[in-house]
Amino acid sequence: MAMFWHFQDCFKERTAFTFEGNDYSFTQLQTLVSDAKAKLPSAGALVFLFCKNDINTLVHYLACLQNQVAVMLLDAGLSEQMSNELVVRFQPQAIVRSGEIQQTDLTQTLVDSRLAVLLPTSGSTGAAKQVALSYENLQANAESICSYLPIQDSDTTITTLPCHYSYGLSVLNTHLLKGARCLLTDASVVSKDFWLYLQNDKITSFAGVPYTYEMLYKLRFHQKQFPSLRYITQAGGRLKPEVLSVYSQWMQEQEKAFYVMYGQTEATARMAWLPPEKLSRKPSSIGNAIPGGQLSLVKGSKALDGDNGELIYQGPNVMLGYADSREGLAVFSPTNVLKTGDVAWQDDEGDFHIVGRLKRFVKIFGLRLGLDEIERFLDASGVDARVCGIDDKLCVAVKNAQSCSSVKQQLSERLKLHPSVIEIIQLEHFPVNSNQKTDYQAIESFFEAERR
């Protein structure tokens, strides 16, 4: 199978993407890519690409891959200060913004020839630590995803996630691999434009994180008819049980498919998937490893209980490694094994269930508490909350409409904790990062500000 970025001889006049109402064939896309390649540095260099879901980003991303130039994908909304700090650290030979290429004239050692893409380790994209992905990583994950998702060359997807986020990037990669069409847009799922695209452009699939589907749930997406839509995918965290139940029912009633998946940037996006037919009876499961990968559990740690273990993934899509400077890009020593940092258990059918993060546990007065488990308990009690732990305190953020005193009492009784170690604050909205995941660092900063 040809590498997805070498599509020029595969699909030709088929529509590759649509942007601002205009269709572009694969032949036209290659013409644009070839023009961009001529202006980019040669193999072994590093390029910064500030990303939007638009034609310029797609063209320069593919130009870098075809030129064998390593590319760091960054949020176009990143602050000037953070951008400058990354430039100092990584010394790129060129910077691409809005289609404009700025040569930096910085002379540096060549990067590892296997290095294709650098992605931030989280949605806080100013972080210096980057995940280094190889050409093999990108291709292996795209091929694996295409072997279980029913992507057809006649399909049209829409960019509901940023392409500097591994999940959003994988949607582009897989559709390029299959010769399917992508509608490029930064339109939010709550915008009028998104709903018009769904209807008028005959969208057949889209991807989302829990935040995406919770917003669509509030807008009663599941009660509307979209004849062209065949399936939707979800990853990036656990979806609330009541919301998942609604989508499971929607899937059955409208004969659609809802794919729940699990992944991390360190594994180029996906590590596990749950067949849609299992969703109604295994709503808490991530399923099993994607084709070509393997999942296992490591038990025995004092931090783990019962049958729980740390989830370990092995496969050709596991990153080259991490890097936080230009010097770190010269040589990598990949292992193909990833310690996910997630705690899980495996059921009798071999499917895995995530319990929480190893780092999302705190000890208060010697009592070990799972922060994700507490969030699920509150959610089941009708309380929308986000939970973190700071300095031997259990810190809970709730929406303004909820009573702080009643939540504190509820947790005190449930967890057998003295109320003095439980801190509650009210927030109008829970902060999310650019990947639309809960920004727990931002929530912790609210608590720290309250203490000053």
Secondary structure by P-SEA (a helix, b strand, c coil): cccccccccccccccccccccccccaaaaaaaaaaaaaacccccbbbbbbccccaaaaaaaaaaaaacbbbbbbbccccaaaaaaaaaaccccccccccbbbbcccccccccccccccccccccccccbbbbbcaaaaaaaaaaaaaccccccccccccccccccaaaaaaaaaaaaabbbbbccccccccaaaaaaacccccccccccaaaaaaaaaacccccccccccbbbbccccccaaaaaaaaaaaaaacbbbbbbcccccccccccccccccccccccccccccccbbbbbbccccccccccccccccccccccccccccccccccccccccccccccccccccbbbbccccccccccccccccaaaaaaaaaaacccbbbbbccccbbbbbcccccaaaaaaaaaaaaccccccbbbbbbcbbbbcccccccaaaaaaaaaaaac
